């Protein structure tokens, strides 16, 4: 005899979804402020300023992408019907995030290398 899979109560999923949405709204407010701050980065030379600004904007963009992916994942989890679905969603999320982080690290490394090369030419 097999036990029926544990089902997550609808009220619990609703509560979790509302919590995720509230956290998303708070994060969006934070990201707006962070983006504004990244756009106003000030350094001593125009070249360094532009490069620092680009890296700051890119870093904020990466953070925003990663946190939005986490919020989307959390919302998917709140709709999961059973533990098997939760585990499948988690495996998919981890795989996607690892690929995203590798691509982001490569792109950021290229930006840093370009900044170092151009500042060495001055």
KAGIBEL-V669430 format. One record per backbone hydrogen bond with DSSP energy under -1.0 kcal/mol. NH is the residue of the N-H (numbers start at 1). CO is the residue of the C=O. E is the energy in kcal/mol with one decimal. If there is no record, write none. Layout:
((NH/CO/E) (NH/CO/E))
//
This chain:
((13/9/-2.0) (14/10/-2.8) (15/11/-2.5) (16/12/-2.4) (17/13/-2.6) (18/14/-2.5) (19/15/-2.4) (20/16/-2.5) (21/17/-2.2) (22/18/-2.4) (23/19/-2.4) (24/20/-2.5) (25/21/-2.3) (26/22/-2.2) (27/23/-2.6) (28/24/-2.5) (29/25/-1.8) (30/26/-2.0) (31/27/-3.1) (32/28/-2.2) (33/29/-1.7) (34/30/-2.6) (35/31/-3.1) (36/32/-2.1) (37/33/-2.4) (38/34/-2.6) (39/35/-1.9) (41/38/-1.0) (49/45/-2.5) (50/46/-2.5) (51/47/-2.2) (52/48/-3.1) (53/49/-2.6) (54/50/-2.5) (55/51/-2.5) (56/52/-2.8) (57/53/-3.1) (58/54/-2.4) (59/55/-2.7) (60/56/-2.4) (61/57/-2.4) (62/58/-2.7) (63/59/-2.5) (64/60/-2.7) (65/61/-2.7) (66/62/-2.8) (67/63/-2.7) (68/64/-2.7) (69/65/-2.2) (70/66/-1.9) (71/67/-2.5) (72/68/-2.6) (73/69/-2.4) (74/70/-2.7) (75/71/-2.5) (76/72/-2.2) (77/73/-2.6) (78/74/-1.9) (80/77/-1.2) (86/82/-1.8) (87/83/-2.6) (88/84/-2.2) (89/85/-2.6) (90/86/-2.4) (91/87/-2.3) (92/88/-2.2) (93/89/-2.4) (94/90/-2.6) (95/91/-2.1) (96/92/-2.4) (97/93/-2.8) (98/94/-2.3) (99/95/-1.7) (100/96/-2.4) (101/97/-2.9) (102/98/-2.0) (103/99/-2.1) (104/100/-2.6) (105/101/-2.6) (106/102/-2.2) (107/103/-2.4) (108/104/-2.8) (109/105/-2.4) (110/106/-2.0) (111/107/-2.1) (112/108/-2.5) (113/109/-2.5) (114/110/-2.6) (115/111/-2.2) (116/112/-2.5) (117/113/-2.6) (118/114/-2.5) (119/115/-2.2) (120/116/-1.5))
//
